[in-house]
Amino acid sequence: MSIVSEELVHDAFDYLNHEGDKAAKAKGALVRTDFYRRRTRARLILEAPHGSHGMREAWAEAHPDYAEICDKLAECEQEVERHRNARSRAETIIEMFRTESATRRTLGRVA
């Protein structure tokens, strides 16, 4: 009896072969969104009413535009993590299959 089914291994290889572009696009979106978040914060600090630098920073970070881009950044990070976890899961399944196959071969030679 096998712990890892051939279908599960096939799905793992399929993910690794076909989802890499989506993972790369998610990472690119994360980098671009983080850059846009920093630009938005800087712009808002410059647009803030007069006050100390700390007051202008607080005003910028409390601004709805900044909150919106922070939410988008969180979504991007979630997507990158989803792909990272799926890739790790696929690699683990393949490694389990390889280990199980090697063990079966070894037991076959011993018996």
Residue pairs with C-beta under 8 A, 6 or more apart in sequence:
2 100
3 96
3 100
4 93
4 96
4 97
4 100
8 93
8 97
9 93
9 94
9 97
11 90
12 89
12 90
12 91
12 93
12 94
13 90
13 94
15 86
15 87
15 90
16 87
16 90
16 91
16 94
19 83
19 86
19 87
22 83
23 80
23 83
23 84
23 87
26 76
26 79
26 80
26 82
26 83
27 80
27 83
29 76
29 79
30 73
30 76
30 77
30 79
30 80
33 69
33 72
33 73
33 76
34 73
34 76
36 69
37 66
37 69
37 70
37 72
37 73
40 65
40 66
40 69
41 60
41 61
41 66
44 59
44 60
44 61
44 63
44 65
44 66
45 53
45 56
45 57
45 59
45 60
47 60
48 55
48 56
48 59
48 60
49 56
49 59
51 59
60 66
